[in-house]
Amino acid sequence: MKRFTRLAAAAVIASLGAGTAIAEGLYTPNLSYRTGPFAATGIPLMNGQADYMAMLNARDGGIGGAMIDFEECETGYSTEKGVECYEKTKGKAIVTQPWSTGITLQVLPKTNVDEIPILAPGYGFSPMADGKVFQWAFNIPAGYWDAADMIVQYIEGQGSLDGKKIVFLHLDHPFGKEPLPLMESLAEQKGFELVPVPVGLKEMQNQSAQWLQIRRERPDYVVMWGWGAMNAGAITEAVKTKFPMENMLGVWWAGHDADLKIVGEDGKGYKSISWSFPNADAPVMADIKKHVVDAGNSQSNEEEMSGVFYSRGIIISAILGEGIATAQKHFDTAEIDPGQLRWGLENINMTEERISELGLDGMVPPFSTSCSNHTGHSGGWMLEWDGEKFVKVSDLLTANVDNYAELIASSASEYADANAPWPVNEDCEG
């Protein structure tokens, strides 16, 4: 395990002087993946997360007077290693951040016993939105079903979907299969043909067979549910086969600047839904540069810091920080426990005003949570690659959650029944 904020924390403590009382700290481990087949996407995300927490330690002395111990436990995106990291860190942690749908599904039942919140921003298991059933799990600020709905909304905005054909190019992994129930439902409702095309973990960099099938299908659109090396492989094949890039759209994990820079201008028009956006002029970026980068405590670089995934890492840590601060204020203590953090994560109210107070202007849409709503359903922007960078090409899109609320409830209920006895939050009323 690696510690990226200890030096910054020690510097802050030293600067405060021997006579200053300091809380012991908040242990918020991150199950990182800086190695393995998904490292190219993991590194900027982890750097953004770590730099935000290091900035809070250096600028503010942590959160609410308690320093943040943001330790990383490397998983390589392996479910087995992820479970090992969870077991290693859960003893004193106030949160677990699994960073994989596979790991999330494995630790989900354990958190009911251990009573520790899972924070899985924008990933994990979509029915986790039902906070009454999944009382210890959060996929704030938006879930996979939200993403699928918003992508289909955007496509429909270009014209009727009746009679159209959409290929669903997805990683053959729990992450890639997550949206299928909703995509199938939307296909039935809107009259389009859905053609699932899976990509095996060993096929991510060589998708010639998948793109041969796509050429034969001649779809109107390709929706890509990709991750890591799969994204670059798919985008490269799309360009090679001359698929119209303006008709290829990805989930937020398939909108990584480095993947598109491989094809540059040829990738122009490719789109990705996103609940985060890089804003170099946001005050938080200046604070990170001053307190972390200039102090030599960042592993990032200028190019990476301008990208979507680094800024998303910042937003993820900001969400965790807001949950911590909300709990500290409510329970009037700096050193909160996991149960108190759960309450904090259930009572986030990220208004435009609060986003501005945190220096995150333009970087995340407003959202709020409750004991029954563990996702927030923030909405997102459609981003488009302009040949050099991602730019916003839509107003804020919001998911039609009411359209699949029954799917959330029934899937949550099925999961609870299959894993009985499954404790639920009987006190949750809203």
Salt bridges, closest charged atoms under 4 A:
ASP60 OD1 - ARG59 NE 2.81
ASP69 OD2 - ARG3 NH1 3.26
ASP69 OD2 - ARG6 NH2 2.36
GLU71 OE2 - ARG3 NH2 2.52
GLU72 OE1 - ARG34 NE 2.80
GLU87 OE1 - LYS90 NZ 2.84
GLU87 OE2 - LYS110 NZ 3.37
ASP114 OD2 - LYS90 NZ 3.38
ASP146 OD2 - HIS377 ND1 2.87
GLU156 OE1 - LYS190 NZ 3.08
ASP172 OD1 - LYS177 NZ 3.46
GLU217 OE1 - LYS165 NZ 2.97
GLU237 OE2 - LYS240 NZ 3.59
ASP287 OD2 - ARG59 NH1 2.68
ASP294 OD1 - LYS289 NZ 3.12
GLU303 OE2 - LYS261 NZ 2.95
GLU322 OE2 - ARG354 NE 2.80
GLU346 OE2 - ARG342 NE 3.96
GLU346 OE2 - HIS374 NE2 2.83
GLU357 OE1 - ARG354 NH1 2.95
GLU384 OE1 - LYS271 NZ 3.05
ASP386 OD2 - LYS389 NZ 3.06
